[in-house]
């Protein structure tokens, strides 16, 4: 109530990106733990390129933006009464 279309779009898009970044961070951490565990089990050194960590997080951000644009635009076009109406 009281937010303009741009603010609603920004809020939805920010939420989408934040959720994807959190998922990307969790995925990177689990991937690093899995890689290190597998390497340790075989007696190998764990080599994890920092570029790949950045690429994983970057892919998460891009996914969040792409997946969040359509719902953000759709939500910004609704009036508050339409948004609150039950289907």
N, CA, C and O atoms as CSV, one atom per row, in Angstrom:
chain,resi,resn,atom,element,x,y,z
A,1,UNK,N,N,0.842,-1.168,0.000
A,1,UNK,CA,C,0.000,0.000,0.000
A,1,UNK,C,C,0.893,1.238,0.000
A,1,UNK,O,O,1.671,1.459,0.928
A,2,UNK,N,N,0.770,2.024,-1.036
A,2,UNK,CA,C,1.534,3.247,-1.102
A,2,UNK,C,C,2.819,3.133,-1.905
A,2,UNK,O,O,3.460,4.149,-2.174
A,3,UNK,N,N,3.213,1.928,-2.295
A,3,UNK,CA,C,4.433,1.766,-3.087
A,3,UNK,C,C,4.100,1.942,-4.566
A,3,UNK,O,O,3.047,1.502,-5.028
A,4,UNK,N,N,4.991,2.578,-5.295
A,4,UNK,CA,C,4.748,2.719,-6.727
A,4,UNK,C,C,5.240,1.478,-7.462
A,4,UNK,O,O,5.845,0.589,-6.863
A,5,UNK,N,N,4.976,1.429,-8.760
A,5,UNK,CA,C,5.317,0.230,-9.543
A,5,UNK,C,C,6.809,-0.101,-9.500
A,5,UNK,O,O,7.194,-1.265,-9.381
A,6,UNK,N,N,7.626,0.916,-9.597
A,6,UNK,CA,C,9.074,0.687,-9.565
A,6,UNK,C,C,9.543,0.099,-8.248
A,6,UNK,O,O,10.420,-0.764,-8.227
A,7,UNK,N,N,8.967,0.559,-7.155
A,7,UNK,CA,C,9.346,0.031,-5.840
A,7,UNK,C,C,8.903,-1.425,-5.685
A,7,UNK,O,O,9.626,-2.233,-5.103
A,8,UNK,N,N,7.732,-1.757,-6.198
A,8,UNK,CA,C,7.254,-3.142,-6.120
A,8,UNK,C,C,8.140,-4.049,-6.960
A,8,UNK,O,O,8.520,-5.135,-6.523
A,9,UNK,N,N,8.472,-3.592,-8.186
A,9,UNK,CA,C,9.370,-4.388,-9.039
A,9,UNK,C,C,10.712,-4.608,-8.360
A,9,UNK,O,O,11.239,-5.720,-8.362
A,10,UNK,N,N,11.261,-3.559,-7.783
A,10,UNK,CA,C,12.559,-3.659,-7.118
A,10,UNK,C,C,12.497,-4.615,-5.938
A,10,UNK,O,O,13.421,-5.400,-5.724
A,11,UNK,N,N,11.426,-4.555,-5.180
A,11,UNK,CA,C,11.295,-5.437,-4.019
A,11,UNK,C,C,11.231,-6.903,-4.448
A,11,UNK,O,O,11.924,-7.743,-3.873
A,12,UNK,N,N,10.418,-7.218,-5.441
A,12,UNK,CA,C,10.309,-8.598,-5.898
A,12,UNK,C,C,11.611,-9.097,-6.503
A,12,UNK,O,O,12.026,-10.229,-6.254
A,13,UNK,N,N,12.254,-8.248,-7.299
A,13,UNK,CA,C,13.514,-8.642,-7.928
A,13,UNK,C,C,14.610,-8.825,-6.883
A,13,UNK,O,O,15.413,-9.752,-6.986
A,14,UNK,N,N,14.650,-7.957,-5.889
A,14,UNK,CA,C,15.638,-8.097,-4.811
A,14,UNK,C,C,15.420,-9.390,-4.045
A,14,UNK,O,O,16.378,-10.093,-3.722
A,15,UNK,N,N,14.174,-9.705,-3.754
A,15,UNK,CA,C,13.871,-10.955,-3.037
A,15,UNK,C,C,14.346,-12.161,-3.846
A,15,UNK,O,O,14.948,-13.082,-3.294
A,16,UNK,N,N,14.080,-12.157,-5.132
A,16,UNK,CA,C,14.491,-13.270,-5.980
A,16,UNK,C,C,16.014,-13.430,-6.002
A,16,UNK,O,O,16.528,-14.543,-5.888
A,17,UNK,N,N,16.721,-12.327,-6.148
A,17,UNK,CA,C,18.185,-12.384,-6.201
A,17,UNK,C,C,18.762,-12.836,-4.859
A,17,UNK,O,O,19.686,-13.649,-4.826
A,18,UNK,N,N,18.227,-12.316,-3.757
A,18,UNK,CA,C,18.731,-12.703,-2.429
A,18,UNK,C,C,18.535,-14.201,-2.199
A,18,UNK,O,O,19.439,-14.878,-1.708
A,19,UNK,N,N,17.361,-14.718,-2.550
A,19,UNK,CA,C,17.121,-16.156,-2.364
A,19,UNK,C,C,18.060,-16.997,-3.228
A,19,UNK,O,O,18.558,-18.029,-2.778
A,20,UNK,N,N,18.301,-16.566,-4.457
A,20,UNK,CA,C,19.216,-17.314,-5.320
A,20,UNK,C,C,20.655,-17.231,-4.836
A,20,UNK,O,O,21.396,-18.209,-4.930
A,21,UNK,N,N,21.057,-16.081,-4.323
A,21,UNK,CA,C,22.417,-15.953,-3.785
A,21,UNK,C,C,22.591,-16.850,-2.563
A,21,UNK,O,O,23.623,-17.504,-2.414
A,22,UNK,N,N,21.588,-16.883,-1.692
A,22,UNK,CA,C,21.679,-17.775,-0.530
A,22,UNK,C,C,21.777,-19.228,-0.972
A,22,UNK,O,O,22.555,-20.001,-0.413
A,23,UNK,N,N,20.988,-19.599,-1.974
A,23,UNK,CA,C,21.083,-20.954,-2.515
A,23,UNK,C,C,22.424,-21.209,-3.174
A,23,UNK,O,O,22.981,-22.299,-3.048
A,24,UNK,N,N,22.948,-20.214,-3.875
A,24,UNK,CA,C,24.257,-20.358,-4.511
A,24,UNK,C,C,25.373,-20.519,-3.495
A,24,UNK,O,O,26.284,-21.324,-3.688
A,25,UNK,N,N,25.303,-19.751,-2.408
A,25,UNK,CA,C,26.310,-19.867,-1.351
A,25,UNK,C,C,26.237,-21.259,-0.713
A,25,UNK,O,O,27.264,-21.895,-0.475
A,26,UNK,N,N,25.028,-21.718,-0.444
A,26,UNK,CA,C,24.863,-23.062,0.136
A,26,UNK,C,C,25.407,-24.125,-0.823
A,26,UNK,O,O,26.073,-25.069,-0.397
A,27,UNK,N,N,25.122,-23.968,-2.116
A,27,UNK,CA,C,25.615,-24.918,-3.107
A,27,UNK,C,C,27.126,-24.918,-3.213
A,27,UNK,O,O,27.748,-25.976,-3.314
A,28,UNK,N,N,27.715,-23.740,-3.190
A,28,UNK,CA,C,29.181,-23.644,-3.259
A,28,UNK,C,C,29.810,-24.281,-2.024
A,28,UNK,O,O,30.783,-25.026,-2.136
A,29,UNK,N,N,29.256,-23.991,-0.848
A,29,UNK,CA,C,29.816,-24.568,0.377
A,29,UNK,C,C,29.687,-26.089,0.390
A,29,UNK,O,O,30.624,-26.790,0.775
A,30,UNK,N,N,28.529,-26.601,-0.030
A,30,UNK,CA,C,28.370,-28.058,-0.088
A,30,UNK,C,C,29.282,-28.669,-1.141
A,30,UNK,O,O,29.829,-29.753,-0.940
A,31,UNK,N,N,29.448,-27.977,-2.262
A,31,UNK,CA,C,30.351,-28.456,-3.305
A,31,UNK,C,C,31.800,-28.485,-2.840
A,31,UNK,O,O,32.535,-29.432,-3.119
A,32,UNK,N,N,32.201,-27.431,-2.124
A,32,UNK,CA,C,33.571,-27.397,-1.593
A,32,UNK,C,C,33.790,-28.510,-0.574
A,32,UNK,O,O,34.833,-29.164,-0.579
A,33,UNK,N,N,32.809,-28.725,0.297
A,33,UNK,CA,C,32.931,-29.781,1.305
A,33,UNK,C,C,32.985,-31.151,0.641
A,33,UNK,O,O,33.767,-32.012,1.043
A,34,UNK,N,N,32.151,-31.349,-0.379
A,34,UNK,CA,C,32.153,-32.630,-1.087
A,34,UNK,C,C,33.453,-32.873,-1.826
A,34,UNK,O,O,33.995,-33.978,-1.799
A,35,UNK,N,N,33.944,-31.853,-2.477
A,35,UNK,CA,C,35.208,-31.972,-3.207
A,35,UNK,C,C,36.364,-32.252,-2.257
A,35,UNK,O,O,37.195,-33.123,-2.515
A,36,UNK,N,N,36.410,-31.509,-1.157
A,36,UNK,CA,C,37.489,-31.711,-0.185
A,36,UNK,C,C,37.394,-33.095,0.452
A,36,UNK,O,O,38.408,-33.759,0.665
A,37,UNK,N,N,36.178,-33.522,0.752
A,37,UNK,CA,C,35.995,-34.850,1.345
A,37,UNK,C,C,36.419,-35.966,0.405
A,37,UNK,O,O,37.079,-36.918,0.820
A,38,UNK,N,N,36.035,-35.847,-0.870
A,38,UNK,CA,C,36.406,-36.854,-1.851
A,38,UNK,C,C,37.915,-36.893,-2.045
A,38,UNK,O,O,38.513,-37.968,-2.108
A,39,UNK,N,N,38.529,-35.713,-2.140
A,39,UNK,CA,C,39.989,-35.648,-2.307
A,39,UNK,C,C,40.694,-36.232,-1.091
A,39,UNK,O,O,41.671,-36.969,-1.233
A,40,UNK,N,N,40.206,-35.908,0.099
A,40,UNK,CA,C,40.811,-36.435,1.323
A,40,UNK,C,C,40.690,-37.951,1.382
A,40,UNK,O,O,41.631,-38.633,1.788
A,41,UNK,N,N,39.543,-38.480,0.983
A,41,UNK,CA,C,39.332,-39.933,1.029
A,41,UNK,C,C,40.286,-40.682,0.097
A,41,UNK,O,O,40.631,-41.834,0.357
A,42,UNK,N,N,40.707,-40.040,-0.970
A,42,UNK,CA,C,41.617,-40.680,-1.911
A,42,UNK,C,C,43.073,-40.263,-1.723
A,42,UNK,O,O,43.949,-40.692,-2.474
A,43,UNK,N,N,43.328,-39.432,-0.725
A,43,UNK,CA,C,44.688,-38.994,-0.458
A,43,UNK,C,C,45.197,-37.955,-1.438
A,43,UNK,O,O,46.407,-37.785,-1.589
A,44,UNK,N,N,44.294,-37.262,-2.100
A,44,UNK,CA,C,44.676,-36.241,-3.065
A,44,UNK,C,C,44.615,-34.870,-2.415
A,44,UNK,O,O,43.909,-34.694,-1.423
A,45,UNK,N,N,45.339,-33.896,-2.951
A,45,UNK,CA,C,45.170,-32.523,-2.450
A,45,UNK,C,C,43.872,-31.938,-3.019
A,45,UNK,O,O,43.528,-32.180,-4.176
A,46,UNK,N,N,43.177,-31.187,-2.215
A,46,UNK,CA,C,41.940,-30.544,-2.668
A,46,UNK,C,C,42.290,-29.245,-3.393
A,46,UNK,O,O,42.778,-28.295,-2.781
A,47,UNK,N,N,42.038,-29.213,-4.691
A,47,UNK,CA,C,42.332,-28.039,-5.503
A,47,UNK,C,C,40.998,-27.486,-6.000
A,47,UNK,O,O,40.294,-28.122,-6.785
A,48,UNK,N,N,40.674,-26.304,-5.530
A,48,UNK,CA,C,39.402,-25.677,-5.892
A,48,UNK,C,C,39.716,-24.283,-6.444
A,48,UNK,O,O,40.078,-23.381,-5.688
A,49,UNK,N,N,39.577,-24.110,-7.761
A,49,UNK,CA,C,39.878,-22.798,-8.363
A,49,UNK,C,C,38.888,-21.735,-7.886
A,49,UNK,O,O,37.677,-21.954,-7.915
A,50,UNK,N,N,39.393,-20.612,-7.458
A,50,UNK,CA,C,38.543,-19.521,-6.958
A,50,UNK,C,C,37.652,-18.984,-8.072
A,50,UNK,O,O,36.569,-18.466,-7.801
A,51,UNK,N,N,38.098,-19.102,-9.332
A,51,UNK,CA,C,37.271,-18.652,-10.455
A,51,UNK,C,C,35.971,-19.442,-10.529
A,51,UNK,O,O,34.927,-18.895,-10.885
A,52,UNK,N,N,36.032,-20.726,-10.194
A,52,UNK,CA,C,34.836,-21.557,-10.254
A,52,UNK,C,C,33.863,-21.217,-9.128
A,52,UNK,O,O,32.648,-21.316,-9.298
A,53,UNK,N,N,34.398,-20.821,-7.992
A,53,UNK,CA,C,33.533,-20.374,-6.888
A,53,UNK,C,C,32.801,-19.100,-7.317
A,53,UNK,O,O,31.596,-18.968,-7.101
A,54,UNK,N,N,33.528,-18.173,-7.919
A,54,UNK,CA,C,32.917,-16.945,-8.418
A,54,UNK,C,C,31.914,-17.213,-9.530
A,54,UNK,O,O,30.869,-16.567,-9.597
A,55,UNK,N,N,32.231,-18.164,-10.403
A,55,UNK,CA,C,31.312,-18.506,-11.485
A,55,UNK,C,C,30.020,-19.101,-10.935
A,55,UNK,O,O,28.938,-18.823,-11.451
A,56,UNK,N,N,30.129,-19.913,-9.895
A,56,UNK,CA,C,28.932,-20.487,-9.282
A,56,UNK,C,C,28.047,-19.426,-8.658
A,56,UNK,O,O,26.826,-19.455,-8.816
A,57,UNK,N,N,28.660,-18.495,-7.954
A,57,UNK,CA,C,27.885,-17.411,-7.348
A,57,UNK,C,C,27.320,-16.471,-8.413
A,57,UNK,O,O,26.197,-15.983,-8.284
A,58,UNK,N,N,28.091,-16.221,-9.451
A,58,UNK,CA,C,27.608,-15.386,-10.554
A,58,UNK,C,C,26.426,-16.028,-11.266
A,58,UNK,O,O,25.467,-15.343,-11.623
A,59,UNK,N,N,26.491,-17.333,-11.473
A,59,UNK,CA,C,25.373,-18.041,-12.097
A,59,UNK,C,C,24.126,-17.969,-11.225
A,59,UNK,O,O,23.013,-17.876,-11.742
A,60,UNK,N,N,24.300,-18.009,-9.921
A,60,UNK,CA,C,23.159,-17.894,-9.011
A,60,UNK,C,C,22.511,-16.517,-9.116
A,60,UNK,O,O,21.285,-16.408,-9.105
A,61,UNK,N,N,23.320,-15.472,-9.217
A,61,UNK,CA,C,22.780,-14.113,-9.346
A,61,UNK,C,C,22.038,-13.965,-10.674
A,61,UNK,O,O,20.934,-13.422,-10.708
A,62,UNK,N,N,22.630,-14.439,-11.760
A,62,UNK,CA,C,21.974,-14.349,-13.068
A,62,UNK,C,C,20.658,-15.121,-13.056
A,62,UNK,O,O,19.656,-14.647,-13.592
A,63,UNK,N,N,20.655,-16.290,-12.457
A,63,UNK,CA,C,19.429,-17.074,-12.352
A,63,UNK,C,C,18.369,-16.317,-11.565
A,63,UNK,O,O,17.196,-16.325,-11.939
A,64,UNK,N,N,18.765,-15.670,-10.489
A,64,UNK,CA,C,17.817,-14.897,-9.695
A,64,UNK,C,C,17.215,-13.744,-10.458
A,64,UNK,O,O,16.021,-13.472,-10.331
A,65,UNK,N,N,18.018,-13.065,-11.248
A,65,UNK,CA,C,17.520,-11.938,-12.035
A,65,UNK,C,C,16.572,-12.441,-13.126
A,65,UNK,O,O,15.479,-11.900,-13.299
A,66,UNK,N,N,16.987,-13.468,-13.854
A,66,UNK,CA,C,16.160,-13.985,-14.943
A,66,UNK,C,C,14.840,-14.545,-14.410
A,66,UNK,O,O,13.781,-14.294,-14.986
A,67,UNK,N,N,14.901,-15.296,-13.323
A,67,UNK,CA,C,13.688,-15.904,-12.767
A,67,UNK,C,C,12.805,-14.890,-12.055
A,67,UNK,O,O,11.622,-15.157,-11.843
A,68,UNK,N,N,13.339,-13.748,-11.683
A,68,UNK,CA,C,12.560,-12.779,-10.930
A,68,UNK,C,C,11.949,-11.664,-11.741
A,68,UNK,O,O,11.073,-10.957,-11.243
A,69,UNK,N,N,12.388,-11.481,-12.989
A,69,UNK,CA,C,11.904,-10.349,-13.778
A,69,UNK,C,C,10.415,-10.477,-14.083
A,69,UNK,O,O,9.661,-9.533,-13.848
A,70,UNK,N,N,9.978,-11.613,-14.597
A,70,UNK,CA,C,8.571,-11.766,-14.997
A,70,UNK,C,C,7.619,-11.613,-13.802
A,70,UNK,O,O,6.669,-10.837,-13.901
A,71,UNK,N,N,7.827,-12.310,-12.686
A,71,UNK,CA,C,6.932,-12.108,-11.548
A,71,UNK,C,C,6.987,-10.682,-10.993
A,71,UNK,O,O,5.975,-10.169,-10.516
A,72,UNK,N,N,8.144,-10.045,-11.049
A,72,UNK,CA,C,8.263,-8.679,-10.541
A,72,UNK,C,C,7.454,-7.708,-11.389
A,72,UNK,O,O,6.761,-6.840,-10.857
A,73,UNK,N,N,7.540,-7.853,-12.692
A,73,UNK,CA,C,6.775,-6.977,-13.579
A,73,UNK,C,C,5.286,-7.244,-13.416
A,73,UNK,O,O,4.494,-6.304,-13.354
A,74,UNK,N,N,4.894,-8.512,-13.346
A,74,UNK,CA,C,3.483,-8.863,-13.174
A,74,UNK,C,C,2.936,-8.311,-11.861
A,74,UNK,O,O,1.823,-7.785,-11.826
A,75,UNK,N,N,3.701,-8.426,-10.793
A,75,UNK,CA,C,3.242,-7.925,-9.491
A,75,UNK,C,C,3.144,-6.409,-9.482
A,75,UNK,O,O,2.275,-5.847,-8.816
A,76,UNK,N,N,4.024,-5.744,-10.211
A,76,UNK,CA,C,3.992,-4.282,-10.212
A,76,UNK,C,C,2.788,-3.737,-10.970
A,76,UNK,O,O,2.422,-2.576,-10.787
A,77,UNK,N,N,2.175,-4.541,-11.805
A,77,UNK,CA,C,1.013,-4.097,-12.573
A,77,UNK,C,C,-0.299,-4.272,-11.823
A,77,UNK,O,O,-1.323,-3.734,-12.245
A,78,UNK,N,N,-0.291,-5.018,-10.715
A,78,UNK,CA,C,-1.517,-5.254,-9.961
A,78,UNK,C,C,-1.821,-4.086,-9.031
A,78,UNK,O,O,-0.921,-3.435,-8.500
A,79,UNK,N,N,-3.092,-3.844,-8.852
A,79,UNK,CA,C,-3.498,-2.885,-7.824
A,79,UNK,C,C,-3.476,-3.614,-6.490
A,79,UNK,O,O,-3.535,-4.844,-6.473
A,80,UNK,N,N,-3.392,-2.897,-5.368
A,80,UNK,CA,C,-3.373,-3.575,-4.065
A,80,UNK,C,C,-4.593,-4.466,-3.827
A,80,UNK,O,O,-4.463,-5.532,-3.226
A,81,UNK,N,N,-5.761,-4.054,-4.280
A,81,UNK,CA,C,-6.951,-4.887,-4.077
A,81,UNK,C,C,-6.892,-6.156,-4.911
A,81,UNK,O,O,-7.355,-7.205,-4.463
A,82,UNK,N,N,-6.333,-6.084,-6.117
A,82,UNK,CA,C,-6.179,-7.279,-6.927
A,82,UNK,C,C,-5.149,-8.233,-6.314
A,82,UNK,O,O,-5.322,-9.452,-6.344
A,83,UNK,N,N,-4.092,-7.670,-5.767
A,83,UNK,CA,C,-3.030,-8.493,-5.171
A,83,UNK,C,C,-3.522,-9.216,-3.918
A,83,UNK,O,O,-3.078,-10.329,-3.635
A,84,UNK,N,N,-4.427,-8.601,-3.171
A,84,UNK,CA,C,-4.913,-9.192,-1.922
A,84,UNK,C,C,-6.124,-10.088,-2.113
A,84,UNK,O,O,-6.500,-10.817,-1.195
A,85,UNK,N,N,-6.745,-10.049,-3.291
A,85,UNK,CA,C,-7.950,-10.850,-3.528
A,85,UNK,C,C,-7.584,-12.319,-3.610
A,85,UNK,O,O,-6.610,-12.701,-4.259
A,86,UNK,N,N,-8.376,-13.127,-2.946
A,86,UNK,CA,C,-8.153,-14.582,-2.968
A,86,UNK,C,C,-8.706,-15.141,-4.277
A,86,UNK,O,O,-9.766,-14.706,-4.728
A,87,UNK,N,N,-8.012,-16.094,-4.893
A,87,UNK,CA,C,-8.507,-16.667,-6.154
A,87,UNK,C,C,-9.732,-17.526,-5.956
A,87,UNK,O,O,-10.263,-18.076,-6.921
